[in-house]
Amino acid sequence: MDLTEVLEYQIRFFHEPELRAEIVQYGQLVTVEPGTPILQEGKYVKTIPILLNGLVKVVRQEGGKEMLLYYIYPLESCIVSIHCGINDLKSKVKAIAEDTSTALLLPAHGVGEWQSQYPSFNQFVLNLYQKRFDNVLDAFNALAFQRLDYRMVSYLEAKSRATGDNMLRMTHQDLADELGTARETVSRLLKKLESEGRLALHRGAIELL
């Protein structure tokens, strides 16, 4: 599928013919494997991804620990990359492909101009700001008010819905990193949930029942 077909059949919310022509001219389609960084923490942002298929997680790293902020789903982008790209800033987060993912890469230098020139692109960015604000607020509420076992189950269920698979390929350490807690605590809670029949533990995987 080329960029013209992508705009015709997938990204239908960019309406202006001039905008669509510029995306065809300057955009680039890429496919990456799981584990591939799409956005590097501490690096300047040169391209803005719009995810076409797959799943990307956005994390914040601090003191050797990693905290999940939110997921990027198809037809979404990373608002941090847009902000940093427009303002020529280094990224404070890292975005990593969870599945084999295809994205449309847009030049960061053009995104700011498109936002000011084209209402449909501006609306796309504003919607992302609202969605990511809600994501971060949900994450804060979970940290502040929910017990860790509830947070863990909610996270696993959300990831299962996102991937369409009850078998989640992740280690106890992976889960601990994404929840911002210790592996030993996660292992203890997972064994408790397994004894309750809510999940099954496998080598390098967690299966929701």
Phi, psi and omega per residue, in radians:
M1 nan 2.238 3.116
D2 -1.626 3.128 -3.038
L3 -1.146 -0.607 3.102
T4 -1.071 -0.735 3.127
E5 -1.210 -0.646 3.099
V6 -1.041 -0.785 3.134
L7 -1.212 -0.501 -3.119
E8 -1.376 -0.682 -2.970
Y9 -1.948 -0.324 -3.108
Q10 -2.049 -1.063 -3.095
I11 -1.610 1.373 -3.057
R12 -1.545 -0.088 -3.033
F13 -1.519 -0.049 3.001
F14 -1.638 1.807 -2.918
H15 -1.587 -0.588 -2.996
E16 -1.197 2.231 3.135
P17 -1.004 -0.640 -3.137
E18 -1.152 -0.719 3.103
L19 -1.110 -0.797 -3.135
R20 -1.078 -0.673 3.123
A21 -1.136 -0.686 3.132
E22 -1.207 -0.638 3.096
I23 -1.127 -0.727 3.091
V24 -1.093 -0.666 -3.098
Q25 -1.269 -0.727 -2.983
Y26 -1.895 -0.229 -3.096
G27 -1.351 2.855 3.140
Q28 -2.495 2.338 3.072
L29 -1.637 2.321 3.103
V30 -2.357 2.591 3.025
T31 -2.142 2.268 -3.090
V32 -2.182 2.677 3.137
E33 -1.536 2.816 3.105
P34 -0.962 2.433 3.139
G35 1.576 -0.105 -3.129
T36 -1.379 2.215 3.063
P37 -1.209 2.299 3.059
I38 -1.769 -0.511 3.101
L39 -2.380 2.227 -3.078
Q40 -1.775 2.295 3.078
E41 -1.167 2.357 3.120
G42 1.475 0.043 3.137
K43 -1.925 2.627 3.039
Y44 -1.215 2.516 -3.084
V45 -1.612 2.054 -3.129
K46 -1.809 -0.448 3.133
T47 -2.336 2.602 3.133
I48 -1.913 2.129 -3.134
P49 -1.557 2.413 2.864
I50 -1.989 2.053 -3.054
L51 -1.287 2.286 3.117
L52 -1.738 -0.696 3.008
N53 -2.700 2.799 -3.079
G54 1.792 -2.731 -3.092
L55 -2.686 2.374 -3.134
V56 -2.255 2.354 3.062
K57 -1.845 2.526 3.114
V58 -1.974 2.165 -3.048
V59 -2.239 2.769 3.049
R60 -2.044 2.292 -3.136
Q61 -1.921 2.384 -3.121
E62 -2.702 2.184 3.077
G63 1.028 0.612 3.124
G64 1.436 -0.043 3.107
K65 -1.853 2.727 -3.087
E66 -2.193 2.318 -3.106
M67 -2.156 2.189 3.091
L68 -1.233 2.268 3.064
L69 -1.714 -0.892 3.131
Y70 -2.953 2.963 3.051
Y71 -1.821 2.614 2.974
I72 -1.822 2.163 -3.141
Y73 -1.817 2.917 3.126
P74 -0.918 2.440 -3.124
L75 1.258 0.324 3.030
E76 -2.067 2.942 3.073
S77 -2.359 -3.121 3.120
C78 -1.763 1.997 -3.077
I79 -1.145 -0.504 3.105
V80 -1.146 -0.722 3.130
S81 -1.149 -0.632 3.094
I82 -1.134 -0.838 -3.139
H83 -1.050 -0.836 -3.102
C84 -1.213 -0.661 3.134
G85 -1.129 -0.761 -3.135
I86 -1.141 -0.654 -3.036
N87 -1.757 0.149 3.112
D88 0.955 0.897 -3.137
L89 -1.978 2.757 3.031
K90 -1.372 2.490 -3.122
S91 -1.232 2.460 3.073
K92 -1.785 0.089 3.119
V93 -2.337 2.950 3.099
K94 -2.163 2.370 3.094
A95 -2.015 2.254 -3.032
I96 -2.288 2.356 3.091
A97 -1.192 2.229 3.069
E98 -1.536 -0.628 3.095
D99 -2.158 3.013 2.952
T100 -1.031 2.143 -2.958
S101 -2.325 2.505 3.059
T102 -2.011 2.359 -3.100
A103 -2.385 2.647 2.964
L104 -1.653 2.100 3.127
L105 -1.705 2.216 3.120
L106 -1.959 2.499 -3.140
P107 -1.162 2.274 -3.087
A108 -1.054 -0.610 -3.096
H109 -1.181 -0.377 -3.132
G110 -1.576 -0.372 -3.016
V111 -1.135 -0.726 3.128
G112 -1.081 -0.705 3.108
E113 -1.160 -0.724 -3.139
W114 -1.128 -0.645 -3.138
Q115 -1.122 -0.646 -3.126
S116 -1.418 -0.440 -3.046
Q117 -1.632 -0.563 -2.963
Y118 -2.111 2.025 -3.104
P119 -0.986 -0.661 -3.087
S120 -1.179 -0.624 3.103
F121 -1.263 -0.683 3.087
N122 -1.071 -0.713 3.122
Q123 -1.148 -0.655 3.072
F124 -1.021 -0.801 -3.132
V125 -1.182 -0.753 3.129
L126 -1.085 -0.695 3.099
N127 -1.105 -0.673 3.102
L128 -1.119 -0.760 3.110
Y129 -0.999 -0.780 -3.134
Q130 -1.127 -0.767 -3.111
K131 -1.131 -0.773 -3.117
R132 -1.224 -0.599 3.046
F133 -1.054 -0.765 3.110
D134 -1.104 -0.718 3.117
N135 -1.045 -0.844 -3.108
V136 -1.163 -0.663 3.090
L137 -1.109 -0.731 3.082
D138 -1.065 -0.734 3.136
A139 -1.117 -0.715 3.107
F140 -1.118 -0.790 3.141
N141 -1.068 -0.682 3.128
A142 -1.114 -0.778 -3.136
L143 -1.135 -0.689 -3.024
A144 -1.423 -0.585 -2.917
F145 -2.156 -0.228 -3.090
Q146 -1.821 2.491 3.005
R147 -1.144 2.670 -3.049
L148 -1.079 -0.641 -3.125
D149 -1.156 -0.638 3.076
Y150 -1.171 -0.745 3.094
R151 -1.051 -0.715 -3.114
M152 -1.118 -0.827 -3.139
V153 -1.106 -0.761 3.126
S154 -1.058 -0.728 3.135
Y155 -1.123 -0.817 -3.112
L156 -1.116 -0.708 3.115
E157 -1.145 -0.701 3.117
A158 -1.139 -0.694 3.139
K159 -1.203 -0.634 3.090
S160 -1.100 -0.740 3.098
R161 -1.124 -0.698 -3.095
A162 -1.164 -0.665 -3.094
T163 -1.601 -0.265 -3.085
G164 1.221 0.491 -3.043
D165 -2.526 2.298 3.073
N166 -1.380 -0.280 3.103
M167 -1.651 1.867 -3.066
L168 -1.724 2.036 -3.105
R169 -1.406 1.594 3.134
M170 -2.775 2.626 3.106
T171 -1.600 2.984 3.077
H172 -1.085 -0.619 3.121
Q173 -1.172 -0.678 3.085
D174 -1.021 -0.807 -3.119
L175 -1.148 -0.711 3.121
A176 -1.081 -0.726 3.128
D177 -1.072 -0.757 -3.066
E178 -1.282 -0.427 3.096
L179 -1.637 -0.138 3.126
G180 1.221 0.724 -3.122
T181 -2.466 -3.077 -3.059
A182 -1.455 2.550 -3.141
R183 -1.071 -0.685 -3.112
E184 -1.070 -0.675 3.113
T185 -1.150 -0.750 3.125
V186 -1.107 -0.775 -3.130
S187 -1.070 -0.719 3.136
R188 -1.115 -0.763 -3.130
L189 -1.224 -0.625 3.102
L190 -1.117 -0.726 3.115
K191 -1.127 -0.651 3.086
K192 -1.111 -0.793 3.121
L193 -1.147 -0.586 3.096
E194 -1.177 -0.708 3.123
S195 -1.138 -0.430 3.100
E196 -1.505 -0.040 3.105
G197 1.387 0.318 -3.090
R198 -1.587 -0.344 3.111
L199 -2.746 2.940 3.080
A200 -2.220 2.387 -3.124
L201 -1.700 2.310 3.100
H202 -2.233 2.955 3.118
R203 -1.180 1.981 3.127
G204 1.265 0.307 -3.111
A205 -2.716 2.718 3.069
I206 -2.242 2.194 -3.107
E207 -1.897 2.137 3.059
L208 -1.418 2.369 -3.096
L209 -1.835 nan nan
